[in-house]
Amino acid sequence: MKRLVLIIAALGAFILLGGTSAHACAACFGKSDSTMARSLNASIFTLMGVIGVVLAGAASFFVFLARRASAASRDESQKNPSEPQV
């Protein structure tokens, strides 16, 4: 147990005292007019567009299924008017 505490304390001291600070890229650091930031924004909007198209396709498919089921139910009730509808 003492060995584990010693390892954790040494690791914590190494993290706090060692190394230099990390440098962010141009997109994260705030240089918004760089090529990297523009390409990052373009990739985000492209992925949002792809996700939007896929979600719209899935929603339109379910609307299509609902309309088709409604039409089939309506046609079936017109063929057999003597049967009570459930």
N, C-alpha and C positions, 0 to 999 in steps of 0.2 A: 504494500500500500504506500509506503514511504517512497518507493522507487517511482510509482506512478505520479505522485504529487511533485517529486523532483523533476520528472520529465515535463509535466505540464508547466511548472514554474520556469524551467529553462526555455521551453518553447515560447511562452508569453514574453519573457525577457528578450529573446531573440527577435520577436515580432516588433516589440516596442522600441528597441534600441538599434536594431540592425537595418541595413538597407537604405535606399533612398526612396523618396516618394514616387509614386506611379504617375506617369503623364498620360492624360486623356488624349484621345484622337481629336481631330479637328471637328468632327460632328458633335462629340460630347463636350468638348472644351468650350464651345461657343462661337467658333469662327464660322458663322453661317453662310459666308460667301465663298467657301472653298468648294472644290469639285467633289470632295468626299461627302460633304453635307448635302449637296444637291443630289448626288446619286443615291444617298441613303433615303432622302425624302421621296425620290422617284420610285425606289424599290418598295417602300412602305405603301405608297398609293397604288402601285401595281398589284401588290398582294391583296390590298383591300378591295380592289376591283375584281380580282379573281374570286375572292370569297363572296362578294356580293352577287356575282353572276351565278355561282354554284347554289347559293341560297335561294335566289330568285327562280332558278330552274327547279329546285326541289319543291318550292311552294307552288309553282304553276303546275307541276305534276300532280300534287295532291288536290288542287282545285279541279284539274281535269278528271281525276278519279271520282271526286264527289259529284261533279256534273253528270258524268257517265252513269254512275250508280243511280242518281235521281231519275235520269231519262229511262234507264232500264226498269226501274220500279214503276214509273208512270206507264210505260208501254205494257208491262205485265198486268197492271190493274185495269187497263183498257181492254185487254184480251179476255180476262175473266171477271166481268163485272158482278157476277152472282156471288163470288167468294167475298167474305168480309175481310177488310184490310186489318192487318195486325199492327 
